[in-house]
Amino acid sequence: MNDPAKIIASAKPYAEAWCSQNPESVAAFYAENGSLSVNDGLPAVGRAAISEIARGFMRDFPDMIVTMDKVVHDEEGPKFYWTLTGTNTGPGGAGKRVRISGYELWKLDPDGLIAESKGHFDSAEYERQLREGVD
């Protein structure tokens, strides 16, 4: 699926799913054998594995809000730009407020589900915010 209007229309509810505290609602946007990788790490493959990634963020940031900043389509494909804000109050968290932005490069299947998502954000800045909070 390459229809920009349909991609944008599905991106907003995808961001809302990340805010839901229901990891399965995030995984529902993925093809059954879809994959999600973060900063070139090993991909989580399949909805159960993707749910676990989402569950980790939801556990670490119980007040997490993910906003859709924009969706662009370039030569690499659709890119979903987002901003995560939340307080790291989950188990072992330092209670620091985090605000980090990044994007996911998507490959979509014919049904418009995410077949592959490669997420990117500044991991050094994220780690700094976990320790010190947002400036």
C-alpha positions, -999 to 999 in steps of 0.1 A, spaced: 0 0 0 15 33 -11 -15 56 -7 -2 86 14 -37 95 26 -43 60 39 -9 58 55 -14 91 73 -49 80 84 -35 49 100 -5 66 116 -26 87 141 -44 57 156 -10 39 157 4 67 179 -27 65 200 -22 27 205 12 34 220 -6 56 246 -32 29 254 -14 8 280 -26 -21 258 5 -36 240 -17 -58 218 -33 -27 203 1 -17 190 8 -52 176 -25 -51 158 -11 -25 134 15 -51 123 12 -80 98 11 -113 116 48 -119 109 57 -82 109 88 -69 126 99 -40 147 136 -30 153 149 -1 173 182 16 164 194 -12 142 189 -38 170 176 -73 164 140 -72 152 111 -84 172 92 -106 148 55 -114 151 28 -97 170 36 -114 203 72 -101 202 61 -67 191 36 -66 220 65 -73 244 85 -43 230 54 -21 235 48 -36 270 83 -26 280 78 10 271 43 10 287 57 -5 319 86 20 321 64 50 312 29 45 327 20 80 316 35 77 282 21 99 254 32 93 218 23 119 193 24 117 156 45 146 144 43 139 107 43 112 80 65 117 50 70 94 20 105 96 4 127 73 -17 131 50 13 94 47 19 69 60 45 84 75 76 63 80 107 78 108 129 68 107 166 76 122 200 74 103 232 68 121 265 65 104 298 79 99 333 102 69 339 83 57 370 80 20 361 99 -6 381 135 6 387 128 39 370 144 71 383 112 91 380 127 114 354 107 131 327 116 121 291 108 138 258 124 121 228 116 122 191 124 98 164 109 81 134 100 46 120 107 37 84 79 14 74 73 -13 48 36 -20 45 19 -51 32 -9 -50 6 -35 -47 35 -18 -16 49 -4 -34 79 32 -28 89 54 -56 75 86 -40 88 93 -10 110 128 2 116 127 27 144 154 54 150 160 79 178 190 94 196 198 67 221 225 88 239 200 116 245 174 91 256 198 76 282 208 111 294 172 120 299 166 88 318 194 98 342 188 136 343 154 143 329 144 168 302 163 201 303 
